[in-house]
Amino acid sequence: MEKFFKLKENQTTVKKEVIAGLTTFVSMAYIFFLNPQILSQAGMSQLAVFIAAIFVATFGTLLMGLYANVPFALAPGIGMQAYFTYTIVFGFGFKWQQALAIVFMVGLLDIVITLTHGRQAIVKAIPEELKAAIGGGLGVFVTYIGLKNAGFINFVVSGASIMTVNDKSYAGGTVKGGIDSILASGSVTPELTRFTQASALLALIGLLILTYLVIKKVPASFLITLIVTTLIGIPMGVTSTHLCAATSLPHAFADFTNTFGAAFGSNGMGSLWSSWSKASLAVVTVFAMGLTGLFDAIGTLIGIGNQTGIFSKKDQEAFVADNSFNSKMDKALVVDTFTTTLAGAVGTSNTTTLIESATGVASGGRTGLTNVVTSIGFLAMLVLSPLVSIVPTAATAPILIMVGIMMMGEFKKIDWSDLAVAIPAFFTSLFMGFSFSISYGIAAGFIFYILVKLAQGKRKELSPILLIVTAFFLANFVLLAFI
């Protein structure tokens, strides 16, 4: 064990690694309750998603430890969960099976980019302020979803602002057969809820508890909040304590068989290419999703690894200049990309190296032994499958809000006093929330960045890669206009 993980070389011990592994596990356990809730809105089985997430997280985390020998755990990322449900399924109209196929293709794209060292060219091509804006924009997007799920925001829709009902023009009067959907103009007004509903009140209680715990830097703040809020919800009538055979582990595995490989079925990969409009939209989505995941993974690895010395200066230089895969960061990215491919195949959203890994690193974790302990903890969570269905949305919404707030820390890297920087950064980040789409935010930011550079007479600063990416986005917008 000492020789394999190089414990002395990394100035750590078995005891430190075990403690760090348990710390990371406890900090990340909430993910397995949050992920099923978000993806089930897209039509997927909660239990199937629960099993898939544990399977992928265990595999990715263990492989990261054994191959890259670093203490970074992998699991479905919150931003990508939201992207899967609210952008790909709700926004673009794809089926959840098609969304899984897109996740699988994102993994394949990332594998190609990683193995050919193309990620270096992409990372260098995207300006630092836009990278920061993408990270902060994810925070805006996730926070907005958390506020909506918590029931904190209502929307006032006047009759005059209604444009279509059930996808048909609306000129007033009654609607036969009931209302399935409403499209309203920008005159819709958001307002704060009055907290008369038990679920919104419970979410507020959970947010207050989580805020206190986070400020106090209590370990496992997210998991504690999820458990306590769920328990408080019982007397409030929000948490359902009904357990039946349908929530058992055998039933969960039965559901999992319906999700496993769904990406490759007739409703998945086979139907993505049924029309030119759908195929082109899928291609653009794959690229945008892959780009977001790439920055997310690199940002987390560099952010934690550099501060703690897990990635030495020599290792960082090898990542940028070396064409081999000898550096820890290279190996970590290889694992990250292959795990996302597996995620699409077994039935969950994109995986990423989670920032919660920082808790284990802060506890002394320095090698892959930490990940071995964490992955064992993930696998043990299978016995908790009956509890997945009883956790209310009000218990997970505060976590989304807090994670979003934390992700907004990327905004400090942007010089908002310089309009040439602020304008593209604004459209990249805040437009993600306003348009309810991560890819649209990235597209808007790229377009305005090019416009700003042309206005400044600095067209030579525009990389060919950035121009090509933006051309794809523009082509997608033109296509959507004719759908």
Summary of the structure (lengths in Angstrom):
residues: 483
radius of gyration: 22.5
end to end distance: 58.6
largest distance: 76.4
contacts: 1747
relative contact order: 0.22
helix: 69%
strand: 5%
